């Protein structure tokens, strides 16, 4: 048996992979630039408007009877401060590191699924950016009327979410919670991809994120609810678009 090696074919495949990587990186950089540029396009003082809108969220949750975030954080701080510190790290470590690692593995192993989930995330981000522009919302810890502390700045790691770091993200983008929304999308990926004994990670991951974003004072319960609803809507939009493309 004689094995032959097609150098031209191999070089062509490598060029295609390199081109795909460049395209994906350009998409992410472009999306990030849009996210940053959109911060102050509508309101002159987005932070001030964000505080007013956050006050509205507080009032709404009070009326609905579930402004529970202050009591949750107070209980955690009084009874087990280690839990709050743990949630600080959960808030950081289980977000971008997991997102980038999952994207990298999926890109290598299953390009079709990667494109599907990447598209879901981009649809999700586009809707979220539009919401941030029209209805900016400050994080709960920034509101003087409720007793919540910025747990990450209070107990560390203080490099995350500091004023110096505020240049690189939107400080009035609490509603909907992208932190929760994207972990819901990843939860669906994990549920569908992991073997049976490990599928529960797909459910536990968003639940852990929910605890982290509320106990640290970074998001309201309604922020998470809006993020979850946006994740479902994003899946629906992409699935409908794919069906229409296949049937056309």
N, C-alpha and C positions, 0 to 999 in steps of 0.2 A: 504494500500500500504506500502510495506516494502522497505526501502532504505538500500542498503549494500555499504560498503566502502571497496574497495580492497586496503589494505595498500601496498601490494607488487607492485601492478601496479603503485600506486602513487609514491612510492620510485623509481621505475624504470624510470618513466617520469622525476622525479627530477634529477636523475643521468644523463639522456640523455641531459637535459637542461644544467646542469653544465658542461658536457663534451663538448657540443657545444660552450658554452661561453669560455672555456679554449682554444679550437681550434681556435676560432676567435681572441682572444687576442694574441695567439702565432703567428698567421698569420700577424697581424698588427705589432707586435714587430719585427718579421722577416723581413717584408717589409721595416720597418724603418731602421733597421741595414744595409740592402742591400743599401738603399738610401744613408746612411752616408758613408759606406765603398767604394762606387763606385766613390766618389768625385774626387780622385786624382789617379785613376788607369791608365789613359792613358797619361795625360799631367803632366809634372814635376811641372809647375807653372800654375795651373788651373785659378787662378785669372787674371794673365797676358793675357792668351789666351782668357779668357772671355771678357776682355776689347777690345782686337783686334776684336773679333767676333761681339761685340756690335757696334763697329765702322762700321763694314760692314752692320749691320742692319740699322744704321743711313744713310749710303750712299744709300742703296737700297730704303729706304722710301723717301729720297730726290729725287732720280731718278723717283720714281713712283708718286711723288707729294703729299704725305700725311704725312710728318713729322710734325704733328699737336700737339704733346704732349707738347712741350715747350710753344706754344702760348696758349693752353688750361690752363695750370697751371699758366702762367703769368697773364692771364685774371682773373682767380679765385682769385689769391693772391691780385691783385690790386682792385678788385671790391667786393669780398665777401670772406674774409679770413675764415669766419665761415664755408663756404662750404668745404674748404680744411680740416679743423679740423674734420668736420663731416665725410668726406671721409676717413680720417685716421682711425676713429673708425669703419666705415663701413668695411674697409679693414680687420680689425681684428675680429670684432664681427660676421660678416656674413659669416665667413669662418669656422674655426674649431668648434666653438660652434654649428653652424647649422649642420655641417657634422656629428658630434658625436650624436647630438640629433636625427637627422633624421635616422641615422643608428640604434640607440637604439630602437626607436619606431617601425621601420620596422622589426627589429629582433624579437620584441615581438608580433607584430600584423600579419605579413605575412612573414614567413620564406622563402618561395619560391621566392618572389620578392626581399627579402633582399639578398639572395644568387646571384640572377641575377645582381643586381646593384653593389654589392660588387665585383663580378667578372669583371664587366665593369671597375670599378675603378682600380682593380689590373692590368688588361690588359693595361689600360691607363697609370698607373704608370710605368709598365715595359718598355713600349715604350718611355716614357719621360726620365727615368733614362738612357736608352741607348743613347738618344739624348744628355742629359747633359754630358755624358762621352765623346762623340765624338765631340760635338759642344757646349762647354760651352759658355754662354752669360751672361755678367754682366748686372745689372739693369740700366735703363737709367740715373738715378741720379748719377751714378758712372763715367759717361763719361764727361771729361772736355770740349769737343768740343761743347756740347749743354748746354743751360742754363736751367737746371732742378735741383731742390733741392730735397733732401730726406725729404719729407714733414713730415713724422712720426718723424724723428730725430729732425727736425727743430721746429715742433709745438706740438709734443707729441702725444701719450704716448711714451716716449723715451726708455722705457724698451724693446719695441718690435723692433727687427731688430738691436739692438745694437751690438757692437763688441763682448761683452761678450756672447751674444746669438748666435753669428755666429758659435759657436762650434756645435750647434744642428741643423743646416740646411746648405744647399748648397748655397753659396752666388753667384754662377755663374750658376744658374738654372732658368734664366728668360725666355728661349725659349725651349719648349712651356710653356705658363703660366699654371701651374697646378691650380693656383688660379681661373683662368677663366674656364679651362677645367672641373674641378670638379663641379663648380656651373652650368655649362651647363648640366652635368649629373643629378645634383639635380633638375635643372629646368624641365627636362623631367619627373623625378619622381613626382614633384609637379603638373605638368600639367596633368599627368595621374591619380594621386591619389586624388587631391582636388576636391570637388564638383564644379559645373559649375561657380558660382559667384566668386570663388577664384582661378580659373585656371590661370588667368593672372599673378599670382605670379610667375608661372613657367617661364614666359617671362621677367618679371620685375627684377627678382633676378639676372640672368646673366647680364642684362643691367646695373643694379646698380653696380655690381662687375666690369664691364668694366670701368665705370666712376671712380671707386675707384682705380683700379690698374694703370690707366693712370694719373689721377690727382695727385696721391701721388708720381709719378715718379718711380714706381716699375717695370712697364712693358711697352714695346712698343706696338703699335697697332698690329704689326706683331706677337708679342708674343701671344696676345689674339687670333688672327686669327689662328695661329698654334694650340693653345689650343682647340679652337672650332672644327677645323678639326680633331684633335686627338680624341676628344670626340665622334664625328660621326663615325670615324673609329673603335673605341673601341666597340661601340654598334654593328656595322656591324660584327666585328669578333666574338663577343659573340653570336649574333643571328644566324650566320652561323654555329658556333660550336654546338649550341643547336639543330638546325634543323638536322645537320648531325648525332648527337647522337640519336635523336628521330627516324630517318629513318633507322638507321643501325641495 
